[in-house]
Amino acid sequence: HDFAKEASINLSQREWQIIEIREMTSLDTGKKRKPSSGEFIAWILVGDSLQKIQFSVPRTVYVSTTQEITCSLPEALDFRKVDKHLPHNKHTRYLYELTMPESVYQNTNWTSNLVSNDGKPA
């Protein structure tokens, strides 16, 4: 019997019970980590097997502008015009959703990569 195949079937077809989800710390990686790294560890019970899963959650921000813009951020995972209701019934002419890795959000001037169609910074 192939162990890897059986393990794969167990993970894909059995019920998962989430035991814990927490943000990774320097104790988990041995590297100095800032708070809100966007990287998490989940402990999952699958059958009688406890599994450790690492995953990243990207940062999504909403940008409200009075003119159309484009995004030249190379690390952007997604950038699109959206239609959403803003808090306090605020109206917006153009609303964009930008998704990027948490490290890009924290460590770069990502707003400088938002440019209006006339070439000026948004």
Stockholm file with secondary structure:
# STOCKHOLM 1.0

chainA/1-122         HDFAKEASINLSQREWQIIEIREMTSLDTGKKRKPSSGEFIAWILVGDSLQKIQFSVPRTVYVSTTQEITCSLPEALDFRKVDKHLPHNKHTRYLYELTMPESVYQNTNWTSNLVSNDGKPA
#=GR chainA/1-122 SS CCHHHHHHHHHHHSCEEEEEEEECCHHHHSSCCCSCCSEEEEEEEETTEEEEEEEECCEEEEEEESSCEEECCTTCSEEEECCCCCGGGCCCSEEEEEEECHHHHHHSCGGGGEEETTSSBC
#=GC SS_cons         CCHHHHHHHHHHHSCEEEEEEEECCHHHHSSCCCSCCSEEEEEEEETTEEEEEEEECCEEEEEEESSCEEECCTTCSEEEECCCCCGGGCCCSEEEEEEECHHHHHHSCGGGGEEETTSSBC
//
